[in-house]
Amino acid sequence: MALFSWTPALATGNALMDADHHVLVKRVDAVLDAISKQRSNDIVIGAVLNLLEYTHEHFAREEVQMQRIQYAGIQEHIAEHAHLLSQVEALKVQLEVGEQIDIMGHYSFLTRWVKDHIMLVDVEFAAALNASLRTLESGQ
């Protein structure tokens, strides 16, 4: 049973972003599952590394599109991305050095951040991206 799963409320209206977000949610769930089941440190670190790898790829794709359409909120959006990455990097470091981690704190942070980021920040960017695509398609 998933601890964190995709719901239609997370849809941005942009198919490519939504496909990325499906994978992102699955990777977050894998981290939460490994932590909650008290898997070995190596397994938890592996799940965190998978999340970090995909998150870097996803954010890079978004940021390229933001630059392409000259998205007005690009700086704030990139700052949001950097904040998440730094927090997940900090979790990885804690695990690598064998520190005790705050399971509920990380669960709350990861799920809240992903939901809030998608629903508040990515939805706005997706609307701008979709509008830009419509403008290109109409030849204006």
N, C-alpha and C positions, 0 to 999 in steps of 0.2 A: 504494500500500500504506500502510495506516495505521500510524503510529508508536505510537499509543495508541488502543485501541478498547474498546468495551463488552464485558464478559464476564458470564456469569450470576453469577459470584461477587460482582458489584457490586449485585445485586438486593437491595433493602431489604424487599420484601414489601408495599410501598405503591405502587400503580400510578401515582399522580400524581407521587410523588417519583422513581420509576424513570424515568418519561417525561422529567422534567426532567434527570435525571442522564445519560440518553442524549444529550441535546442538549449538556449541559456537557462530556461526554467528547469529542464531535465538535468543539466549540469549542477545547478544549485541544489536540486533535490538529491542528487548523488552525494554531494558533500554532506548535506543534512542527514541523510540516511546512514552514511559511514560514521558520522559523529554520534548519532543517537544510538546506534547499535554497538558503540564502543569498539569499532574495528581497530585493527593494529594501526599504529602511527603511519606506517608505510602506505596503507590503503587510504587513510584519510588524506595524507599528503598527496597521493596520486590523484584523488578526486579533486583536491584544491588546485593542483597543477593543471588538470584537464579544464577546470572552470576558468582559470587564469588564461590559458592558451586560447580558449574559444572567446573569452571576453575581449582579449586584445584584438582578435580577428574581427569580431563583430563591431567593436568600437571603431576600428580603422575603416571598415566599410561605411559606417554611418558618417564618419568625419570627412571622408572623401566626397560623399554626396552633399554634405553641408557646404563644403568649399565649392563644389560644382555649381550649386544653386545660389551661392552667396547668402546662406542662411543668416538672418539677423541675430539669432541667439546662439551662434556658434561658440563664442568664448565661454558662456555660462554652461553650455551643454558639455563642452570638452572638460570643464572644471568638474562637472558631475561625474564624468567618466573617470577622471584622475582620482577623485575621492573614493569611488568604489574600488578601483584597482589598488590603491594604497591600503585600504582596509583588508582586502583579501590577501595582499602581500604580507601584511602584519600577521594575519592568521597563519599563513604558511610558515613564517619565521617562528612563531610561537610553537608550532607543531615540530618544526625541525630541531629546536633546542630542547624539546621535551617539556615545555611549560604546560601547566594545567590551563585548559581553556574554559571560557564561560560559554557553555553549550547553549543555554537559552538566549544569551546576549547575541551570539552569532546567528542563531536561528532567526531571531527577531530582526536583526540588522539585514541579513541577506534577503529575507522574504519581503520585508517592508521596503527596502531600497529598490528591489527589482520591481515590485508592484508600483510604488510611487513614481519611480523613474519612467516606467513605461506609460503609466496612466496620466502623468502630469507633464512630463518633458518630451518623451518620444511621440506621444499623440500629436503634440503641437508641431514637432518637426515633420512627422509623417504627413500632416495636412499641407505644410509648405512644400514638401517634396512632391506630393501628389498634384498640387496646383501647378508646380513647375512642369511636371510631366504633361499635364493637360494642355498647358500653354504651348509646349513644344509640339505636341500632336496636332494642335489646331493651326500650327504654322505662324503663330504671332511672335 
